[in-house]
Amino acid sequence: MCRWMAYSGDPALAEALLFRPAHSLINQSLRARLGEETTNGDGFGIGWFGERRVPAVYKSVHPAWNDPNLLEISREIRTRLLFAHVRASTGASVQRSNCHPFRHGRWLWMHNGSIAEFPRLKRDVMLAIDPSLYAEVEGTTDSEALFYLALTFGLMDDPPGAVARAVGLVEDVGRRHGVPDPLQMTVATSEGESIWVFRYSSLGRTRSLFYSTDIAQLRRLYPAVDVLHELGTDARFVVSEPIHHLEGAWREVPESSYAIVRPGVHEIHPLVPVRTRQETTA
């Protein structure tokens, strides 16, 4: 599978977010502790919001720990919202178009997990994508297919509803093809203002996902930890596994749920798959 990190808060240097934590995402690309694979070296990507409405993306097929360009540009990027992803392929080719995050207009998307037996299900899944969006699919991953399904079902207007419908379609297609537990996912998506994160699997045993607790409280608990004083009080992280090991700093995103993260807001709600007429006839 993969490891990913999302950050929202006051503008911060990407280098501080990606490289400085004791168990940073760059460290996890080589030595993950909670993932299915220890090494996540099949490419990486970052996406960030800066001066423009549309986010910037940098991707590479190199391992994140061995790309000097990533370190160089991260020293110059200051952003209030960052997505970062290190990839362990579940079968799709190692190529730039298969690296996360994926982008459509203002929207970013990244995923850890898989659609089980995707080659068997791929035709039905891809045909459910709106024709106006289909031509934009660049790669061959189930992750990108899931993104375009969510866009088809209205991601830009209702992210939770769109993802619930995309999940419902994948489960319906999977079970019609004899795949009883077709989906495993932790997902992050954003349009630059809010981050929506989702944790769900058909089997009910989803890969790990954590969110950071209140920075002000952590400063009181750990006054000597300098990095906590470099971040604003609205700073929030969502991560596949903790990037540092301060007790009380992380809480697990509940199974079958989604969260909304933006300045001053952190909400968690249940995620229930939705089947629609379009999904059952796709």
VMD Tcl script that draws the C-alpha trace (Angstrom):
set ca {
  {0.00 0.00 0.00}
  {1.15 3.60 0.52}
  {1.69 6.31 3.15}
  {0.37 9.87 2.98}
  {0.15 13.12 4.91}
  {-2.13 16.16 4.68}
  {-1.43 19.49 6.40}
  {-3.71 22.49 6.94}
  {-2.82 25.62 8.88}
  {-0.73 28.76 8.77}
  {1.74 28.89 5.87}
  {4.67 26.59 6.61}
  {7.75 25.46 4.72}
  {7.24 22.14 3.00}
  {10.71 21.11 4.19}
  {9.58 21.43 7.82}
  {6.51 19.31 7.15}
  {8.17 16.62 5.02}
  {11.70 16.21 6.36}
  {12.08 17.46 9.94}
  {9.66 15.27 11.97}
  {11.34 12.30 13.65}
  {9.21 9.83 11.69}
  {8.58 12.05 8.67}
  {6.83 10.93 5.53}
  {10.24 10.78 3.84}
  {11.38 8.43 6.61}
  {8.22 6.38 6.15}
  {8.97 5.96 2.45}
  {11.90 3.80 3.55}
  {10.85 2.56 7.00}
  {7.08 2.54 7.46}
  {5.93 0.94 10.70}
  {2.18 0.51 10.32}
  {1.80 -0.17 6.60}
  {1.50 -3.45 4.74}
  {4.94 -2.74 3.23}
  {7.97 -1.32 5.03}
  {9.22 0.39 1.87}
  {7.17 2.80 -0.22}
  {9.58 3.46 -3.07}
  {7.42 3.34 -6.20}
  {7.35 7.09 -6.68}
  {5.95 9.99 -4.71}
  {4.16 13.28 -5.13}
  {3.28 16.51 -3.37}
  {0.47 18.94 -4.08}
  {0.15 22.39 -2.55}
  {-1.90 25.55 -2.70}
  {-0.04 28.81 -3.22}
  {-0.83 32.08 -4.96}
  {-3.03 30.59 -7.69}
  {-6.48 29.05 -7.39}
  {-5.23 25.83 -8.95}
  {-2.85 23.76 -6.80}
  {0.66 22.92 -7.96}
  {1.83 19.31 -8.18}
  {5.30 17.78 -8.23}
  {5.64 14.05 -8.88}
  {8.49 11.66 -9.54}
  {8.99 7.92 -10.05}
  {12.10 8.08 -7.87}
  {11.89 7.01 -4.22}
  {11.16 10.03 -2.05}
  {14.25 9.41 0.07}
  {16.47 9.60 -3.04}
  {15.17 12.64 -4.94}
  {17.39 15.69 -4.36}
  {14.96 17.89 -6.30}
  {12.27 17.29 -3.69}
  {14.54 18.59 -0.94}
  {15.49 21.61 -3.05}
  {11.97 22.71 -3.89}
  {10.61 21.95 -0.41}
  {12.97 24.61 0.96}
  {11.22 27.21 -1.22}
  {7.56 26.15 -0.90}
  {5.57 27.85 1.82}
  {1.97 26.69 1.89}
  {-1.13 26.62 4.07}
  {-2.31 23.30 2.64}
  {-0.05 20.43 1.57}
  {-0.70 16.90 0.35}
  {2.19 14.42 0.23}
  {2.15 10.75 -0.79}
  {4.72 7.96 -1.05}
  {3.68 5.01 -3.18}
  {3.90 1.25 -2.89}
  {2.29 -0.10 -6.04}
  {-0.41 -2.77 -5.78}
  {0.21 -3.79 -9.39}
  {-0.06 -0.70 -11.60}
  {3.08 0.45 -13.40}
  {5.63 2.74 -11.80}
  {5.09 5.85 -13.90}
  {4.51 9.52 -13.16}
  {0.83 9.45 -14.13}
  {0.24 6.78 -11.48}
  {1.76 8.85 -8.65}
  {-0.45 10.74 -6.22}
  {-1.88 13.27 -5.61}
  {-4.16 13.44 -8.61}
  {-5.53 16.82 -9.68}
  {-8.71 18.02 -11.40}
  {-9.15 21.78 -11.53}
  {-8.86 23.00 -7.93}
  {-9.18 19.53 -6.46}
  {-6.46 17.23 -5.16}
  {-6.96 13.55 -4.28}
  {-4.72 10.88 -2.77}
  {-5.45 7.33 -1.68}
  {-3.98 4.45 0.25}
  {-5.59 1.08 -0.40}
  {-6.92 -0.79 -3.40}
  {-9.87 -2.03 -5.36}
  {-9.48 -5.80 -5.04}
  {-9.02 -7.65 -8.33}
  {-9.17 -4.35 -10.17}
  {-8.38 -5.85 -13.61}
  {-11.61 -7.88 -13.33}
  {-13.66 -4.88 -12.24}
  {-11.93 -2.18 -14.27}
  {-14.21 -2.14 -17.29}
  {-17.40 -1.62 -15.27}
  {-15.74 0.91 -12.98}
  {-14.31 2.97 -15.82}
  {-17.57 2.94 -17.79}
  {-19.30 4.50 -14.78}
  {-17.10 7.61 -15.11}
  {-18.87 10.54 -16.76}
  {-17.85 10.78 -20.45}
  {-16.92 14.44 -19.99}
  {-14.32 13.39 -17.40}
  {-13.11 10.11 -18.88}
  {-10.60 11.70 -21.26}
  {-8.76 13.29 -18.32}
  {-7.79 9.94 -16.77}
  {-4.04 9.72 -17.38}
  {-2.86 6.65 -15.51}
  {-3.85 3.05 -14.86}
  {-4.46 2.95 -11.10}
  {-7.59 2.06 -9.18}
  {-6.86 5.18 -7.08}
  {-7.31 7.54 -10.01}
  {-10.41 5.64 -11.13}
  {-11.89 6.13 -7.66}
  {-11.16 9.88 -7.91}
  {-12.98 10.20 -11.21}
  {-15.90 8.17 -9.91}
  {-16.17 10.62 -7.01}
  {-16.02 13.54 -9.45}
  {-18.75 11.86 -11.50}
  {-20.96 11.65 -8.42}
  {-20.51 15.31 -7.47}
  {-17.29 15.59 -5.48}
  {-16.99 19.33 -6.12}
  {-20.43 20.01 -4.60}
  {-20.77 17.32 -1.93}
  {-17.55 15.42 -1.14}
  {-19.03 13.05 1.50}
  {-22.04 12.19 -0.68}
  {-19.90 11.71 -3.78}
  {-17.44 9.40 -2.03}
  {-20.30 7.40 -0.47}
  {-21.75 6.88 -3.95}
  {-18.36 5.95 -5.43}
  {-17.88 3.39 -2.63}
  {-21.36 2.04 -3.27}
  {-20.65 1.59 -6.96}
  {-17.35 -0.21 -6.40}
  {-18.94 -2.57 -3.88}
  {-21.85 -3.26 -6.21}
  {-19.55 -3.97 -9.16}
  {-17.28 -6.12 -7.02}
  {-20.03 -8.30 -5.67}
  {-21.57 -8.75 -9.11}
  {-18.19 -10.12 -10.19}
  {-17.79 -12.38 -7.17}
  {-15.44 -10.11 -5.21}
  {-17.17 -9.87 -1.80}
  {-14.88 -7.28 -0.16}
  {-13.72 -5.13 -3.06}
  {-12.61 -1.86 -1.45}
  {-9.91 -0.74 0.95}
  {-9.27 3.00 1.30}
  {-8.01 5.94 3.23}
  {-8.52 9.04 1.09}
  {-7.82 12.76 1.34}
  {-9.29 15.36 -1.00}
  {-9.29 19.16 -0.98}
  {-10.18 22.25 -3.00}
  {-7.79 24.46 -1.05}
  {-10.08 25.53 1.79}
  {-11.10 22.30 3.54}
  {-9.68 18.80 3.67}
  {-12.04 15.84 3.64}
  {-10.57 12.52 4.75}
  {-12.22 9.11 4.53}
  {-11.47 5.76 6.16}
  {-13.40 2.74 4.92}
  {-13.06 -0.86 3.80}
  {-15.63 -3.41 2.71}
  {-14.22 -5.88 5.22}
  {-14.25 -3.36 8.09}
  {-10.48 -3.55 8.70}
  {-9.13 -0.41 7.10}
  {-5.50 0.72 6.92}
  {-4.39 3.10 9.69}
  {-5.26 6.81 9.70}
  {-4.63 9.42 12.41}
  {-5.27 13.12 12.99}
  {-3.35 15.52 15.20}
  {-4.77 16.95 18.40}
  {-4.91 20.60 19.40}
  {-1.52 22.31 18.97}
  {-2.07 24.68 21.92}
  {-2.60 21.72 24.24}
  {0.55 20.03 22.96}
  {2.57 23.21 23.55}
  {1.48 23.15 27.17}
  {2.44 19.48 27.49}
  {5.76 19.80 25.63}
  {7.05 23.38 25.99}
  {10.58 22.37 24.94}
  {9.57 20.92 21.54}
  {10.48 23.72 19.13}
  {8.47 22.49 16.15}
  {5.22 22.97 18.07}
  {5.97 26.69 18.39}
  {6.64 27.02 14.65}
  {3.05 26.05 13.77}
  {-0.07 28.16 14.18}
  {-2.85 27.18 16.57}
  {-5.03 26.02 13.63}
  {-2.39 23.57 12.38}
  {-3.78 20.09 11.73}
  {-2.24 16.96 10.25}
  {-3.90 13.82 8.95}
  {-1.44 10.97 8.42}
  {-1.28 7.29 7.59}
  {0.96 6.90 10.61}
  {2.22 9.41 13.19}
  {5.13 11.59 12.08}
  {6.39 12.06 15.64}
  {5.86 10.22 18.90}
  {4.57 12.73 21.43}
  {2.09 11.05 23.74}
  {-1.40 12.45 23.28}
  {-0.57 14.05 19.93}
  {-2.58 11.68 17.72}
  {-6.04 10.16 17.58}
  {-7.21 7.45 15.24}
  {-9.81 8.30 12.62}
  {-12.67 5.87 13.37}
  {-13.47 2.99 11.05}
  {-16.12 3.75 8.37}
  {-16.03 7.50 8.88}
  {-15.05 10.78 7.28}
  {-13.67 13.98 8.75}
  {-13.74 17.63 7.69}
  {-10.64 19.66 8.54}
  {-10.32 23.42 8.10}
  {-9.27 26.33 10.34}
  {-11.35 26.22 13.50}
  {-13.26 23.12 12.40}
  {-12.69 19.42 12.93}
  {-15.73 17.19 12.52}
  {-16.08 13.41 12.24}
  {-19.13 11.68 10.77}
  {-20.05 8.11 9.79}
  {-19.45 7.03 6.20}
  {-22.22 4.83 4.79}
  {-21.99 3.60 1.17}
  {-24.83 4.73 -1.09}
  {-26.20 2.77 -4.01}
  {-28.09 4.71 -6.68}
  {-29.92 3.80 -9.85}
  {-26.90 4.90 -11.88}
  {-24.62 2.66 -9.82}
  {-26.71 -0.48 -10.02}
  {-27.13 -0.19 -13.80}
  {-23.58 0.98 -14.61}
}
mol new
graphics top color blue
foreach p $ca { graphics top sphere $p radius 0.5 }
foreach p [lrange $ca 0 end-1] q [lrange $ca 1 end] { graphics top cylinder $p $q radius 0.2 }
display resetview
